[in-house]
Amino acid sequence: MFNRKCIVEYDGTDFCGWQAQKEVRTVQMEIENALETMYKDRLFAIGSGRTDAGVHALNQVFNFRTDKHIPLSGFVMGINTLLPKDIAVKHAEDVHEDFHSQKSAVSKTYMYRLLVRWTPSALDRNRVWWLKKKPDTALIRELLRAVEGEHDFACFCAAEGMKENTVRTIYHTKVYEDGDYISLEINGSGFLHMMIRIITGTVVRGAFRGQKPSDMLEIIRGKDRRKAGMTAPACGLYLKEVFY
């Protein structure tokens, strides 16, 4: 058996997330359809994790196993001709049989992009959270640092995704500006359902209110979703990188 690891990017606008579901369009289903055409066999694309409807990926990772070998260069060129235009395989390599895109991952980095200006964007309308008023970027940075470390992040989890264990570790965070754009990056061991979007909504709200890092820690200790901020729109979120 061959175990092939692939790095894929996609525009999540018209997808109901990564995971295959009946009667809706998903990234995993499109990839598996393309693989079936190439290999004449129904193969399973194992993703590094789910992304929600409307969420994008710069470097999502998936692997699949097959007993048929197609050279790497031909594979990348071939699968991209079979995929829709909003999905592209950027890289592929053959890896050890034990490699598992999800279970082998040690951390992931997500990026959230804000656009701050008076007018909306025609080009980025499905790729950013548009704000008319600029929040205090330095304060966003301070509030975001407060979530670093190991915590029970129940307050930043959507109710429908609540798991018995809501403890996660955030290794580091970053905030930077580029013209009218503000980007937040969060690297961690794993994330709860909508966790990044709720953290983003909370720190943006906190920056407008002039809150302190201690206020973020109080929200975390309270474990109450109602105390956190809004869930930021899916369109601004990107899976940036998966580390192994």
C-alpha positions in Angstrom: 0.0 0.0 0.0 1.1 3.5 -0.8 0.4 6.4 1.7 0.3 9.7 0.0 0.3 13.1 1.8 -1.1 16.1 0.1 -1.2 19.8 0.8 -4.3 21.5 -0.5 -5.7 25.0 -0.5 -9.3 26.0 -1.0 -11.8 28.8 -1.0 -14.4 27.7 1.5 -17.1 30.1 0.3 -19.3 27.6 -1.5 -18.5 24.6 0.7 -20.3 23.2 3.7 -17.0 22.6 5.3 -14.3 19.9 4.8 -16.2 16.8 6.0 -18.2 14.7 3.5 -21.9 15.0 4.1 -25.0 13.8 2.2 -26.6 16.2 -0.3 -24.2 19.1 0.3 -21.0 20.2 -1.3 -17.9 19.6 0.8 -14.1 19.7 0.1 -13.5 16.1 1.2 -16.2 14.8 -1.2 -14.8 16.8 -4.2 -11.3 15.4 -3.5 -12.6 11.8 -3.1 -14.5 12.2 -6.4 -11.3 13.3 -8.1 -9.3 10.4 -6.6 -11.9 7.9 -7.7 -11.6 9.2 -11.3 -7.8 8.9 -11.2 -7.5 5.5 -9.4 -10.8 3.8 -10.5 -11.4 3.1 -6.9 -13.3 4.8 -4.0 -10.5 6.1 -1.7 -10.8 7.9 1.6 -9.2 11.3 2.0 -8.1 11.7 5.7 -8.0 15.4 6.6 -5.9 16.9 9.3 -9.2 18.2 10.8 -12.5 19.7 9.9 -13.1 23.3 8.7 -16.6 24.8 9.0 -18.8 26.0 6.2 -17.3 29.2 4.6 -13.8 28.7 6.2 -10.8 28.7 3.9 -7.5 26.8 3.9 -4.1 27.8 2.8 -2.4 24.6 3.7 -4.8 21.9 4.7 -3.3 18.4 4.8 -4.9 15.1 3.8 -3.6 11.6 3.1 -5.0 8.6 1.4 -3.9 5.0 0.9 -4.0 3.0 -2.3 -2.3 -0.1 -3.8 -1.9 1.7 -7.2 1.0 4.0 -7.8 0.9 7.2 -9.9 4.1 9.2 -10.1 4.0 12.4 -8.0 4.3 14.9 -10.8 1.6 13.3 -12.9 -0.6 13.0 -9.8 -0.5 16.7 -8.9 -1.1 17.8 -12.4 -3.8 15.2 -13.0 -5.8 15.7 -9.8 -5.9 19.5 -10.3 -7.5 19.0 -13.7 -10.2 17.0 -12.0 -10.8 19.3 -9.1 -13.1 22.3 -9.2 -11.5 25.7 -9.5 -11.9 26.5 -5.8 -9.7 23.6 -4.7 -6.0 23.1 -5.6 -3.5 20.5 -4.5 -0.2 22.3 -4.0 2.1 19.5 -3.1 2.2 15.7 -2.7 4.7 13.2 -1.3 4.7 9.5 -0.4 5.1 9.1 3.4 5.5 6.2 5.9 2.5 3.9 6.2 2.0 5.1 9.8 1.5 8.7 8.8 -2.1 10.0 9.6 -3.0 13.6 8.7 -5.0 14.1 11.9 -3.4 11.8 14.5 0.2 12.7 13.5 -0.3 16.5 13.7 1.4 18.2 16.7 -0.1 21.7 16.2 -2.0 23.9 13.8 -2.0 27.6 13.0 -5.2 29.4 12.1 -5.3 32.9 10.7 -8.2 35.4 11.0 -8.3 38.4 8.7 -10.1 41.7 9.4 -10.6 44.5 6.9 -10.9 47.9 8.5 -12.2 50.8 6.2 -15.4 52.7 5.6 -16.3 50.9 2.4 -16.8 47.1 1.9 -14.5 45.1 -0.5 -15.8 43.7 -3.7 -12.8 41.4 -4.1 -12.5 40.2 -0.4 -16.1 40.2 0.5 -16.0 36.4 1.2 -12.5 36.4 2.7 -12.4 38.9 5.5 -14.5 40.3 8.4 -15.3 43.9 7.4 -15.2 46.5 10.2 -15.9 50.2 9.6 -14.2 51.3 12.8 -10.7 50.2 13.7 -10.2 48.4 17.0 -7.0 49.0 19.1 -4.6 46.6 17.5 -2.1 46.7 20.4 -5.0 45.8 22.8 -6.1 42.9 20.6 -2.5 41.7 20.8 -2.5 41.9 24.6 -5.9 40.2 24.9 -4.9 37.4 22.6 -1.8 36.7 24.6 -4.0 36.1 27.6 -5.4 32.9 26.0 -1.9 31.4 25.5 -1.1 28.3 27.6 -3.3 25.4 28.7 -6.8 26.3 29.7 -10.3 24.9 29.8 -11.7 26.7 26.8 -15.4 25.8 27.3 -16.3 29.5 27.1 -15.0 29.6 23.5 -16.8 26.5 22.2 -20.1 26.5 20.3 -22.7 24.6 22.3 -23.4 22.0 19.6 -19.7 21.2 19.5 -19.2 20.9 23.3 -17.0 17.9 24.2 -16.4 16.3 27.6 -12.8 17.5 27.5 -12.6 21.1 26.6 -8.9 21.6 27.7 -6.6 22.7 25.0 -3.2 24.4 24.7 -2.4 27.5 22.7 1.3 27.7 22.1 1.6 31.2 20.7 -0.4 34.0 19.1 0.5 36.9 16.7 -1.2 40.1 15.5 0.0 42.2 12.6 -1.2 44.9 10.2 -0.9 45.3 6.5 -2.5 48.5 5.2 -6.3 48.2 6.0 -5.9 44.5 7.0 -5.4 43.1 10.5 -4.4 39.5 10.8 -4.6 37.3 14.0 -2.7 34.0 14.1 -3.2 31.3 16.7 -1.1 28.2 17.0 -2.3 25.4 19.3 -2.5 21.7 19.9 -6.1 21.5 18.8 -9.3 23.6 18.7 -12.9 23.2 19.8 -15.8 23.9 17.4 -15.8 27.5 16.4 -13.1 28.3 19.0 -11.0 30.6 16.8 -14.0 32.5 15.6 -15.3 33.0 19.2 -11.9 34.1 20.5 -11.6 36.6 17.6 -15.1 38.0 18.3 -14.2 38.3 22.0 -10.9 40.1 21.6 -12.3 42.5 19.0 -15.2 43.3 21.4 -12.7 43.7 24.2 -10.5 46.0 22.1 -13.5 48.3 21.5 -14.4 48.2 25.1 -10.9 48.8 26.4 -10.8 45.5 28.4 -7.7 44.1 30.0 -6.0 40.7 29.7 -7.4 39.9 33.2 -10.9 40.3 31.8 -10.1 37.6 29.2 -8.8 35.3 32.0 -11.9 35.9 33.9 -14.0 34.8 30.9 -11.9 31.7 30.5 -12.2 30.8 34.2 -16.0 31.3 34.1 -16.4 28.6 31.4 -19.6 30.4 30.2 -20.1 30.9 26.5 -22.5 33.7 27.2 -19.7 35.8 28.7 -17.6 35.6 25.6 -18.1 37.8 22.5 -19.8 37.1 19.2 -18.8 34.3 16.8 -16.8 36.1 14.1 -17.9 35.4 10.5 -16.5 32.2 8.9 -15.3 34.1 5.8 -12.4 35.6 7.7 -10.9 32.3 8.9 -8.1 30.3 7.3 -6.3 27.1 8.2 -2.8 28.4 7.6 -0.5 25.5 8.5 -0.4 22.0 10.0 2.8 21.0 11.8 4.1 17.4 12.2 
